[in-house]
């Protein structure tokens, strides 16, 4: 989501109480920094000279970051709300277009139904039989609330809704349809549906079965209100903080989740560009997202239709319980937070600023170690800096967590919603397949042909012609075939031209047994999702319905099978639901975890997904989301179990549960995260203790180390290290330039202390620092995970380690017992360190060699 620089922070800030509190705290801290800087200039200007420039830079950076942090919090919150309502707005229009695409195929096929065409042509007048046939169709395709046949003069010949009887119509759609060689789509008020404010009708002209003359019009009336109510009921915000709308090309509301709030017929402002701006409707300010149709199989839906979701700005940032991080294991939460740079660059700057403050204090403490006189004043200043820095760091950390909570909570909600959308798309699509096979099984020509004892080549050719015509309209099938009561396939299409020869082969006995036991034309059978020769030994669903004797519905004479093209169709559903989301993968799986479709190339169809068994056992229609480790990455998982659509999988006897799973990756898992702010490493100070020995303390991973303060010169950010292209020992990672007043620039080698201690390379992040360690005339840099402090310890707290000598390579020669012995700090022996490294590599020239880019 790109919320550009045009975002007006002050517009949204009054609606974000938490951000306003943060802004107030930042202002107070900014004032503190100014007071400390002024105090240092007045009380110890000479002693503070070395750190005043850093303090000034820190204060200036803090001032800038104050604005950045508030802007980031506001921008991310606005972005997340726009993302959330945008996903739902896109869903509204996409699901409508996918549904209506099926209607364009339905009207094209039913308009050629021989029984209906014969009646409209006047070749017989059995109105009751035709009405029964139309009702049988409606019983399969329950999305229609009226079907009618109209002659060329506009007289209504037959209709299935007898509660609103019609004699005829003057609607111009009849004339338009008679003149068209394709379907006509009409949405408006019409005398064909006098009880409705507006009706959505699909019409197509019908031809004389013998002469081909145009004899009338078929009208399929889509139950628009019921369909939209179902979409809104299933996918609207449960708290009803927002309103879902369907708009026409004039931005007029044609369906509303809450018509008492925003009524049908109202014209509303739109936001097609995802601008982070407020729109006004009815004297109230809203955030809104608007999406036109992307189209489906080339069909774009009724011209101009759009999906929109609107949420009042005063509700947009409330009512969201953000506890994602609190509920996580501490290591996982810290690992997620360590990816702040990639997820939000301003946060990375804030975290870097916190490290800068800590480094200023640490360097000042090193500089004043063992000093008396005026430098004691500087120590007081450093204590103030440290205290204020700790408060600043606490505020930054909390703000970072708040911002991450916002992002994670939004992602959790979005992933759950997307998984819900995926199973909804699947159920809606497969609902149509169950309708198709049952209706086509009622085709009279198929019934007559299969009831005949012999099938001539001419009959088979005619059957193939019928099936080819059906497949040309319903392109989601690779083949449609019919078979006799022994299960032998006698005719089949080859729509995708896969070259499979199936005519003359037999369907499997299990399928034949199920089809032969279907009780009525309302029942069907679906094969399990498994490899089938009908799909080139790939897995798919094959839908079957029994074909019955034309004069005896109780006698089954064969069946029809339709092979769903599962690979591209399921893939399109997953990709369509994901949209342009990056770093997101999605899968359909069954109850055992077997993959039905996947956007992840490493998890092909047929494999099993490793997933919590608790998710596989969720109830139908249930959704959840959580943070997991997936392929070595932190990820948001969203999961929903299919719940059916209309009567499909709910009351028609068919059960085949599918789960949609979504993974949204947030960065690689990090096994060891620096924990310099851990309470367990906060040192307890005894103010009555005598002066002790001072040590510079720091972290390697999560462990605390120390070295004698007199050997610590200063600390610099690890980002300043330049790697070198020449070879050398693996612990040596590069060189670092040192700049000091009245001194020529000099360089030191930098060694990875963690690598020296444990044998593998350290990970460098925003907390990583380089400590300059001196011994006599020699200096080196040591890469450490994080700085800690410069505390004093009594001799009684320091214990030598046994058998530690320069020759055995032991770097730790003392252990410091702090906090009453609860905290052990390993002390690095600088003499041993230089002895280990002193293989004529430590002295380096004034100018470095071959600095790598």
KEVEX-384697 format. One record per residue (C-alpha): residue in three letters; x, y, z. Coordinates in steps of 0.05 Angstrom, whole numbers, padded with zeros to 5 digits, always signed. Layout:
N
ALAXYZ;...
***
This chain:
853
UNK+00000+00000+00000;UNK+00030+00066-00021;UNK+00005+00122+00024;UNK+00043+00177-00010;UNK+00073+00239+00020;UNK+00007+00274+00010;UNK-00019+00241+00074;UNK-00043+00296+00120;UNK-00019+00274+00189;UNK-00059+00326+00227;UNK-00123+00302+00193;UNK-00118+00233+00225;UNK-00081+00246+00290;UNK-00143+00267+00330;UNK-00172+00198+00317;UNK-00110+00160+00342;UNK-00106+00171+00417;UNK-00047+00124+00426;UNK-00006+00162+00374;UNK-00025+00229+00406;UNK+00001+00204+00473;UNK+00065+00182+00440;UNK+00074+00250+00407;UNK+00065+00285+00474;UNK+00118+00239+00506;UNK+00166+00253+00449;UNK+00159+00328+00460;UNK+00175+00321+00533;UNK+00237+00280+00519;UNK+00259+00329+00466;UNK+00258+00383+00519;UNK+00299+00339+00566;UNK+00352+00330+00513;UNK+00357+00405+00503;UNK+00365+00416+00578;UNK+00420+00363+00583;UNK+00459+00393+00526;UNK+00453+00463+00555;UNK+00475+00436+00624;UNK+00537+00403+00593;UNK+00557+00467+00557;UNK+00550+00508+00621;UNK+00579+00462+00674;UNK+00635+00424+00640;UNK+00647+00452+00570;UNK+00719+00427+00564;UNK+00706+00358+00590;UNK+00643+00350+00549;UNK+00676+00376+00486;UNK+00687+00306+00458;UNK+00614+00286+00465;UNK+00579+00353+00452;UNK+00579+00344+00376;UNK+00550+00274+00383;UNK+00498+00301+00432;UNK+00479+00356+00384;UNK+00473+00307+00327;UNK+00433+00260+00371;UNK+00385+00315+00392;UNK+00377+00338+00320;UNK+00364+00267+00298;UNK+00316+00258+00355;UNK+00278+00319+00333;UNK+00272+00292+00263;UNK+00255+00223+00287;UNK+00200+00252+00330;UNK+00165+00273+00266;UNK+00184+00208+00230;UNK+00157+00164+00286;UNK+00090+00200+00290;UNK+00085+00201+00214;UNK+00102+00127+00210;UNK+00050+00109+00263;UNK-00004+00149+00228;UNK+00016+00127+00158;UNK+00018+00053+00178;UNK-00049+00056+00213;UNK-00082+00091+00154;UNK-00048+00043+00106;UNK-00073-00018+00144;UNK-00145+00007+00147;UNK-00143+00022+00072;UNK-00112-00047+00059;UNK-00166-00081+00100;UNK-00225-00047+00069;UNK-00192-00052+00000;UNK-00188-00127+00004;UNK-00262-00130+00020;UNK-00282-00080-00033;UNK-00245-00120-00086;UNK-00278-00183-00061;UNK-00348-00153-00069;UNK-00339-00139-00143;UNK-00296-00201-00159;UNK-00345-00251-00130;UNK-00404-00217-00165;UNK-00368-00219-00232;UNK-00349-00292-00224;UNK-00420-00310-00207;UNK-00450-00271-00265;UNK-00401-00302-00313;UNK-00435-00369-00301;UNK-00502-00336-00317;UNK-00477-00316-00386;UNK-00462-00389-00400;UNK-00528-00413-00371;UNK-00572-00369-00414;UNK-00532-00388-00476;UNK-00543-00462-00464;UNK-00615-00460-00439;UNK-00637-00417-00498;UNK-00619-00476-00544;UNK-00657-00528-00502;UNK-00697-00566-00554;UNK-00758-00577-00510;UNK-00763-00502-00495;UNK-00750-00481-00567;UNK-00804-00530-00592;UNK-00855-00498-00545;UNK-00837-00426-00561;UNK-00841-00443-00636;UNK-00913-00465-00625;UNK-00901-00538-00643;UNK-00938-00559-00580;UNK-00976-00524-00524;UNK-00961-00565-00462;UNK-00949-00506-00417;UNK-00949-00548-00353;UNK-00895-00593-00379;UNK-00852-00533-00398;UNK-00863-00499-00331;UNK-00843-00564-00297;UNK-00779-00566-00339;UNK-00762-00494-00321;UNK-00774-00508-00248;UNK-00729-00569-00252;UNK-00676-00523-00280;UNK-00688-00473-00223;UNK-00683-00529-00172;UNK-00612-00542-00197;UNK-00591-00470-00208;UNK-00622-00439-00146;UNK-00592-00370-00160;UNK-00652-00353-00204;UNK-00718-00329-00175;UNK-00755-00326-00242;UNK-00748-00357-00311;UNK-00795-00338-00367;UNK-00806-00350-00441;UNK-00830-00292-00483;UNK-00852-00290-00556;UNK-00828-00240-00608;UNK-00888-00195-00593;UNK-00872-00191-00518;UNK-00925-00239-00495;UNK-00904-00281-00434;UNK-00915-00353-00455;UNK-00895-00386-00389;UNK-00862-00366-00323;UNK-00845-00403-00259;UNK-00863-00348-00209;UNK-00939-00351-00207;UNK-00943-00300-00150;UNK-00932-00244-00200;UNK-00969-00267-00263;UNK-00952-00229-00327;UNK-00988-00226-00393;UNK-00935-00189-00431;UNK-00880-00136-00432;UNK-00863-00073-00469;UNK-00791-00072-00443;UNK-00742-00055-00499;UNK-00696-00111-00476;UNK-00740-00159-00516;UNK-00728-00121-00581;UNK-00654-00114-00564;UNK-00647-00189-00549;UNK-00684-00209-00613;UNK-00634-00168-00653;UNK-00572-00196-00617;UNK-00535-00260-00632;UNK-00509-00264-00560;UNK-00537-00254-00490;UNK-00564-00187-00466;UNK-00551-00164-00394;UNK-00601-00116-00364;UNK-00602-00084-00295;UNK-00656-00033-00281;UNK-00730-00027-00267;UNK-00771-00069-00314;UNK-00844-00090-00323;UNK-00819-00162-00327;UNK-00806-00158-00252;UNK-00858-00107-00228;UNK-00849-00122-00154;UNK-00775-00103-00155;UNK-00742-00035-00155;UNK-00689-00062-00202;UNK-00678-00131-00233;UNK-00618-00165-00263;UNK-00640-00205-00324;UNK-00600-00247-00374;UNK-00638-00256-00439;UNK-00623-00292-00504;UNK-00663-00303-00567;UNK-00690-00373-00583;UNK-00695-00406-00651;UNK-00744-00453-00686;UNK-00715-00523-00678;UNK-00726-00539-00751;UNK-00723-00474-00791;UNK-00676-00434-00747;UNK-00722-00374-00747;UNK-00722-00329-00685;UNK-00784-00346-00646;UNK-00777-00315-00577;UNK-00734-00297-00517;UNK-00711-00334-00455;UNK-00704-00291-00393;UNK-00664-00315-00332;UNK-00677-00269-00273;UNK-00619-00271-00224;UNK-00638-00267-00150;UNK-00593-00206-00141;UNK-00618-00183-00072;UNK-00609-00253-00041;UNK-00540-00261-00071;UNK-00515-00194-00046;UNK-00545-00205+00023;UNK-00507-00271+00027;UNK-00441-00238+00008;UNK-00450-00182+00059;UNK-00473-00230+00113;UNK-00413-00275+00103;UNK-00358-00223+00095;UNK-00377-00158+00127;UNK-00338-00133+00187;UNK-00371-00170+00246;UNK-00369-00106+00288;UNK-00406-00070+00232;UNK-00357-00012+00235;UNK-00356-00008+00159;UNK-00407-00015+00103;UNK-00398-00058+00040;UNK-00428-00031-00024;UNK-00437-00049-00096;UNK-00438+00012-00142;UNK-00457+00023-00215;UNK-00416+00064-00264;UNK-00447+00129-00238;UNK-00424+00114-00166;UNK-00496+00099-00147;UNK-00507+00047-00093;UNK-00542-00014-00122;UNK-00531-00059-00061;UNK-00514-00040+00010;UNK-00496-00084+00070;UNK-00534-00033+00113;UNK-00586+00005+00072;UNK-00609+00044+00133;UNK-00539+00073+00137;UNK-00524+00082+00063;UNK-00587+00068+00022;UNK-00594+00038-00047;UNK-00598+00095-00097;UNK-00551+00141-00060;UNK-00492+00170-00099;UNK-00428+00163-00058;UNK-00357+00190-00065;UNK-00305+00139-00089;UNK-00231+00127-00080;UNK-00204+00084-00137;UNK-00131+00105-00127;UNK-00124+00084-00054;UNK-00108+00155-00035;UNK-00099+00166+00040;UNK-00153+00219+00042;UNK-00221+00226+00073;UNK-00285+00229+00032;UNK-00349+00260+00057;UNK-00419+00230+00053;UNK-00480+00254+00090;UNK-00438+00303+00131;UNK-00392+00248+00157;UNK-00320+00234+00139;UNK-00299+00165+00114;UNK-00240+00126+00091;UNK-00261+00089+00028;UNK-00233+00041-00024;UNK-00264+00028-00092;UNK-00248-00027-00142;UNK-00274-00037-00213;UNK-00279-00108-00240;UNK-00215-00143-00260;UNK-00256-00190-00303;UNK-00261-00265-00304;UNK-00250-00309-00366;UNK-00255-00245-00407;UNK-00322-00225-00377;UNK-00320-00157-00343;UNK-00388-00157-00311;UNK-00443-00105-00321;UNK-00411-00041-00347;UNK-00381+00004-00294;UNK-00398-00038-00233;UNK-00352-00028-00173;UNK-00342-00055-00103;UNK-00333-00005-00047;UNK-00323-00007+00028;UNK-00331+00056+00071;UNK-00311+00064+00144;UNK-00323+00127+00186;UNK-00255+00156+00204;UNK-00274+00160+00278;UNK-00285+00084+00278;UNK-00227+00065+00232;UNK-00174+00063+00287;UNK-00215+00037+00345;UNK-00241-00030+00367;UNK-00180-00068+00344;UNK-00149-00112+00399;UNK-00075-00114+00384;UNK-00044-00170+00425;UNK-00006-00208+00371;UNK+00063-00196+00400;UNK+00042-00206+00472;UNK+00016-00275+00457;UNK+00080-00298+00424;UNK+00140-00332+00453;UNK+00191-00278+00471;UNK+00244-00304+00423;UNK+00194-00304+00365;UNK+00170-00234+00383;UNK+00242-00208+00385;UNK+00257-00243+00320;UNK+00198-00210+00286;UNK+00219-00142+00314;UNK+00289-00152+00287;UNK+00261-00145+00217;UNK+00239-00073+00228;UNK+00286-00047+00174;UNK+00252-00084+00117;UNK+00182-00074+00142;UNK+00187+00000+00160;UNK+00252+00039+00145;UNK+00235+00097+00194;UNK+00232+00045+00250;UNK+00301+00022+00232;UNK+00326+00094+00239;UNK+00292+00099+00307;UNK+00325+00035+00330;UNK+00392+00061+00304;UNK+00381+00126+00342;UNK+00370+00087+00407;UNK+00437+00052+00395;UNK+00471+00119+00382;UNK+00447+00145+00449;UNK+00473+00083+00484;UNK+00540+00089+00447;UNK+00547+00163+00468;UNK+00537+00144+00541;UNK+00583+00083+00536;UNK+00639+00123+00503;UNK+00632+00178+00555;UNK+00635+00127+00611;UNK+00697+00096+00581;UNK+00729+00165+00574;UNK+00715+00182+00647;UNK+00733+00114+00676;UNK+00782+00123+00734;UNK+00779+00199+00728;UNK+00766+00250+00783;UNK+00758+00326+00788;UNK+00718+00362+00734;UNK+00706+00297+00697;UNK+00659+00277+00754;UNK+00612+00332+00729;UNK+00613+00299+00661;UNK+00595+00233+00695;UNK+00534+00267+00723;UNK+00516+00292+00654;UNK+00526+00222+00627;UNK+00480+00194+00680;UNK+00427+00244+00657;UNK+00439+00224+00585;UNK+00435+00150+00603;UNK+00370+00160+00642;UNK+00338+00202+00587;UNK+00365+00154+00534;UNK+00334+00096+00572;UNK+00267+00133+00573;UNK+00274+00150+00499;UNK+00293+00078+00483;UNK+00233+00053+00524;UNK+00187+00099+00485;UNK+00218+00080+00419;UNK+00213+00006+00436;UNK+00140+00013+00457;UNK+00125+00053+00394;UNK+00159+00001+00351;UNK+00119-00054+00385;UNK+00055-00013+00376;UNK+00069-00003+00303;UNK+00087-00076+00294;UNK+00024-00096+00332;UNK-00016-00053+00282;UNK+00017-00087+00223;UNK+00012-00157+00251;UNK-00060-00150+00274;UNK-00079-00123+00206;UNK-00041-00180+00172;UNK-00074-00231+00217;UNK-00142-00204+00200;UNK-00126-00198+00126;UNK-00097-00269+00120;UNK-00158-00298+00155;UNK-00204-00260+00109;UNK-00166-00280+00047;UNK-00169-00354+00067;UNK-00244-00345+00078;UNK-00249-00314+00009;UNK-00211-00373-00022;UNK-00257-00427+00004;UNK-00317-00385-00014;UNK-00292-00379-00086;UNK-00280-00454-00087;UNK-00348-00473-00059;UNK-00384-00424-00105;UNK-00347-00451-00166;UNK-00359-00524-00150;UNK-00432-00509-00134;UNK-00440-00492-00208;UNK-00408-00559-00227;UNK-00459-00597-00186;UNK-00514-00558-00222;UNK-00486-00570-00291;UNK-00480-00646-00288;UNK-00550-00654-00260;UNK-00583-00609-00312;UNK-00546-00637-00372;UNK-00567-00707-00350;UNK-00639-00684-00364;UNK-00623-00668-00437;UNK-00677-00707-00476;UNK-00632-00726-00534;UNK-00582-00758-00485;UNK-00638-00795-00450;UNK-00667-00822-00515;UNK-00600-00843-00542;UNK-00579-00880-00480;UNK-00647-00913-00473;UNK-00641-00942-00544;UNK-00611-01013-00547;UNK-00564-00994-00604;UNK-00524-00930-00616;UNK-00511-00918-00690;UNK-00450-00878-00713;UNK-00498-00822-00731;UNK-00526-00822-00660;UNK-00457-00821-00629;UNK-00437-00764-00676;UNK-00499-00725-00654;UNK-00484-00738-00581;UNK-00413-00714-00591;UNK-00439-00651-00625;UNK-00485-00636-00565;UNK-00428-00646-00516;UNK-00380-00604-00556;UNK-00431-00547-00557;UNK-00439-00551-00481;UNK-00364-00553-00470;UNK-00354-00491-00514;UNK-00399-00452-00467;UNK-00373-00482-00402;UNK-00298-00478-00411;UNK-00278-00501-00341;UNK-00282-00574-00363;UNK-00229-00613-00401;UNK-00280-00664-00423;UNK-00354-00679-00417;UNK-00373-00752-00431;UNK-00432-00799-00428;UNK-00432-00873-00413;UNK-00483-00929-00415;UNK-00510-00968-00356;UNK-00450-01015-00360;UNK-00403-00956-00350;UNK-00374-00955-00421;UNK-00361-00885-00448;UNK-00396-00877-00515;UNK-00383-00803-00530;UNK-00336-00750-00503;UNK-00308-00681-00517;UNK-00233-00665-00518;UNK-00239-00591-00503;UNK-00166-00581-00483;UNK-00141-00627-00539;UNK-00101-00669-00491;UNK-00105-00728-00539;UNK-00132-00777-00489;UNK-00175-00832-00520;UNK-00230-00846-00471;UNK-00287-00869-00516;UNK-00295-00944-00509;UNK-00263-00945-00440;UNK-00302-00957-00375;UNK-00311-00914-00314;UNK-00289-00948-00249;UNK-00336-00995-00214;UNK-00341-00952-00151;UNK-00365-00892-00190;UNK-00414-00934-00231;UNK-00443-00963-00167;UNK-00453-00894-00137;UNK-00485-00866-00200;UNK-00531-00926-00207;UNK-00557-00914-00136;UNK-00573-00840-00144;UNK-00645-00832-00120;UNK-00669-00774-00163;UNK-00647-00721-00213;UNK-00630-00676-00154;UNK-00573-00722-00133;UNK-00503-00727-00161;UNK-00437-00761-00145;UNK-00366-00732-00143;UNK-00304-00774-00146;UNK-00251-00762-00093;UNK-00194-00715-00111;UNK-00146-00767-00139;UNK-00109-00786-00202;UNK-00155-00806-00259;UNK-00143-00829-00331;UNK-00197-00779-00351;UNK-00149-00723-00332;UNK-00083-00753-00356;UNK-00070-00789-00290;UNK-00072-00723-00253;UNK-00117-00710-00193;UNK-00184-00674-00201;UNK-00257-00679-00185;UNK-00304-00712-00235;UNK-00378-00696-00226;UNK-00429-00750-00246;UNK-00504-00751-00253;UNK-00550-00808-00274;UNK-00584-00805-00342;UNK-00654-00833-00336;UNK-00702-00866-00385;UNK-00745-00812-00419;UNK-00809-00849-00402;UNK-00789-00878-00335;UNK-00750-00834-00286;UNK-00738-00893-00241;UNK-00696-00929-00294;UNK-00623-00907-00301;UNK-00597-00917-00371;UNK-00528-00888-00362;UNK-00493-00826-00336;UNK-00457-00762-00353;UNK-00388-00743-00326;UNK-00356-00675-00327;UNK-00281-00669-00314;UNK-00264-00606-00277;UNK-00200-00573-00302;UNK-00174-00567-00231;UNK-00102-00545-00243;UNK-00114-00478-00277;UNK-00181-00465-00243;UNK-00158-00476-00171;UNK-00094-00438-00186;UNK-00134-00379-00213;UNK-00177-00379-00150;UNK-00115-00376-00105;UNK-00079-00323-00146;UNK-00143-00283-00154;UNK-00154-00281-00079;UNK-00081-00262-00066;UNK-00083-00206-00118;UNK-00017-00168-00119;UNK+00004-00188-00048;UNK+00079-00204-00047;UNK+00113-00254-00002;UNK+00047-00291+00005;UNK+00032-00363-00014;UNK-00034-00400-00013;UNK-00057-00472-00015;UNK-00120-00514-00017;UNK-00114-00577+00025;UNK-00160-00632+00049;UNK-00173-00656+00120;UNK-00111-00700+00119;UNK-00066-00643+00095;UNK-00059-00667+00024;UNK-00048-00610-00024;UNK-00103-00598-00076;UNK-00073-00534-00105;UNK-00014-00490-00087;UNK+00020-00425-00108;UNK+00084-00451-00074;UNK+00127-00489-00125;UNK+00161-00526-00069;UNK+00095-00557-00048;UNK+00063-00589-00109;UNK-00005-00621-00114;UNK-00007-00688-00080;UNK+00045-00672-00027;UNK+00025-00664+00046;UNK+00029-00597+00082;UNK+00060-00598+00151;UNK+00007-00561+00191;UNK-00020-00562+00262;UNK-00070-00620+00268;UNK-00114-00574+00308;UNK-00126-00533+00244;UNK-00143-00595+00204;UNK-00196-00611+00256;UNK-00231-00543+00256;UNK-00306-00542+00246;UNK-00336-00525+00178;UNK-00337-00450+00166;UNK-00286-00437+00220;UNK-00229-00388+00208;UNK-00167-00372+00247;UNK-00100-00337+00240;UNK-00035-00341+00278;UNK+00040-00327+00274;UNK+00082-00388+00257;UNK+00151-00408+00233;UNK+00144-00430+00160;UNK+00203-00451+00118;UNK+00251-00416+00165;UNK+00211-00351+00162;UNK+00165-00316+00209;UNK+00097-00318+00176;UNK+00024-00301+00186;UNK-00019-00362+00175;UNK-00093-00354+00157;UNK-00137-00416+00152;UNK-00211-00428+00137;UNK-00250-00493+00129;UNK-00301-00495+00073;UNK-00373-00485+00092;UNK-00411-00495+00028;UNK-00453-00448-00014;UNK-00528-00447-00016;UNK-00549-00521-00013;UNK-00481-00546-00039;UNK-00444-00584+00016;UNK-00496-00560+00066;UNK-00560-00599+00052;UNK-00550-00637-00014;UNK-00515-00697+00018;UNK-00446-00683-00011;UNK-00387-00675+00037;UNK-00317-00658+00017;UNK-00282-00610+00064;UNK-00227-00566+00036;UNK-00184-00518+00076;UNK-00153-00455+00048;UNK-00085-00437+00079;UNK-00049-00371+00070;UNK+00023-00356+00090;UNK+00048-00284+00092;UNK+00123-00283+00105;UNK+00154-00230+00150;UNK+00228-00247+00145;UNK+00277-00302+00162;UNK+00275-00334+00231;UNK+00331-00311+00276;UNK+00353-00361+00327;UNK+00392-00315+00372;UNK+00368-00244+00383;UNK+00407-00192+00423;UNK+00374-00180+00490;UNK+00412-00121+00517;UNK+00349-00093+00549;UNK+00335-00156+00588;UNK+00319-00143+00661;UNK+00366-00200+00681;UNK+00427-00160+00656;UNK+00409-00096+00693;UNK+00464-00088+00745;UNK+00447-00075+00819;UNK+00491-00019+00847;UNK+00510-00012+00920;UNK+00520+00064+00932;UNK+00557+00050+00998;UNK+00610+00005+00965;UNK+00682+00028+00960;UNK+00710+00046+00891;UNK+00723-00017+00852;UNK+00753-00039+00786;UNK+00719-00012+00724;UNK+00701-00057+00665;UNK+00671-00042+00596;UNK+00613-00091+00587;UNK+00579-00114+00524;UNK+00539-00171+00494;UNK+00556-00228+00448;UNK+00488-00256+00428;UNK+00451-00256+00495;UNK+00512-00267+00540;UNK+00546-00211+00578;UNK+00622-00202+00572;UNK+00671-00151+00599;UNK+00742-00125+00589;UNK+00783-00078+00633;UNK+00759-00007+00620;UNK+00830+00020+00612;UNK+00837-00022+00548;UNK+00772+00005+00518;UNK+00783+00066+00475;UNK+00714+00078+00443;UNK+00656+00044+00407;UNK+00635+00055+00335;UNK+00576+00029+00295;UNK+00590-00037+00259;UNK+00561-00006+00196;UNK+00626+00035+00190;UNK+00668-00028+00179;UNK+00696-00036+00108;UNK+00705-00109+00087;UNK+00770-00126+00051;UNK+00780-00169-00010;UNK+00846-00199+00012;UNK+00849-00266+00048;UNK+00864-00277+00122;UNK+00838-00311+00184;UNK+00762-00321+00183;UNK+00751-00279+00246;UNK+00779-00217+00212;UNK+00719-00183+00179;UNK+00749-00117+00154;UNK+00780-00050+00173;UNK+00754+00012+00208;UNK+00777+00084+00201;UNK+00788+00123+00266;UNK+00780+00199+00266;UNK+00805+00240+00325;UNK+00819+00314+00333;UNK+00891+00334+00320;UNK+00908+00263+00298;UNK+00921+00234+00230;UNK+00869+00185+00206;UNK+00888+00114+00225;UNK+00859+00046+00211;UNK+00849-00017+00253;UNK+00833-00089+00236;UNK+00765-00111+00261;UNK+00756-00182+00288;UNK+00691-00219+00302;UNK+00696-00234+00377;UNK+00635-00280+00373;UNK+00670-00320+00319;UNK+00732-00325+00363;UNK+00691-00349+00422;UNK+00643-00399+00390;UNK+00671-00415+00321;UNK+00619-00387+00274;UNK+00604-00320+00241;UNK+00563-00267+00278;UNK+00502-00235+00247;UNK+00509-00159+00240;UNK+00447-00117+00252;UNK+00430-00046+00276;UNK+00452-00062+00348;UNK+00521-00088+00328;UNK+00581-00046+00351;UNK+00656-00046+00344;UNK+00697-00034+00408;UNK+00766-00005+00396;UNK+00813-00042+00443;UNK+00884-00017+00457;UNK+00945-00051+00486;UNK+01007-00010+00488;UNK+01017+00019+00418;UNK+00971-00032+00384;UNK+00896-00025+00373;UNK+00843-00071+00343;UNK+00768-00070+00334;UNK+00723-00123+00364;UNK+00654-00136+00334;UNK+00603-00146+00390;UNK+00528-00155+00389;UNK+00510-00096+00433;UNK+00538-00048+00485;UNK+00520-00052+00559;UNK+00556-00004+00606;UNK+00619+00014+00645;UNK+00606-00011+00716;UNK+00652-00020+00776;UNK+00662-00088+00811;UNK+00694-00105+00878;UNK+00753-00153+00880;UNK+00710-00201+00919;UNK+00664-00207+00858;UNK+00720-00228+00811;UNK+00741-00301+00807;UNK+00799-00327+00763;UNK+00783-00385+00717;UNK+00828-00446+00724;UNK+00881-00466+00672;UNK+00875-00401+00634;UNK+00940-00383+00598;UNK+00960-00349+00533;UNK+00986-00415+00505;UNK+00920-00452+00509;UNK+00882-00398+00473;UNK+00835-00383+00531;UNK+00807-00312+00525;UNK+00765-00313+00588;UNK+00809-00313+00649;UNK+00761-00284+00701;UNK+00687-00290+00717;UNK+00651-00232+00751;UNK+00593-00249+00797;UNK+00542-00192+00795;UNK+00474-00182+00826;UNK+00489-00227+00885;UNK+00517-00282+00842;UNK+00455-00288+00799;UNK+00490-00258+00738;UNK+00557-00284+00713;UNK+00599-00239+00667;UNK+00657-00269+00629;UNK+00718-00223+00628;UNK+00763-00223+00566;UNK+00837-00221+00581;UNK+00865-00169+00533;UNK+00936-00197+00537;UNK+00911-00266+00517;UNK+00869-00235+00462;UNK+00928-00200+00430;UNK+00971-00262+00439;UNK+00920-00303+00400;UNK+00914-00251+00345;UNK+00986-00227+00343;UNK+01011-00266+00283;UNK+01041-00204+00251;UNK+00971-00183+00226;UNK+00952-00132+00277;UNK+00996-00073+00255;UNK+00968-00046+00190;UNK+00991+00010+00144;UNK+00965+00081+00149;UNK+00925+00070+00085;UNK+00886+00005+00077;UNK+00895-00044+00020;UNK+00840-00062-00029;UNK+00778-00040+00007;UNK+00720-00080-00021;UNK+00660-00043-00047;
***
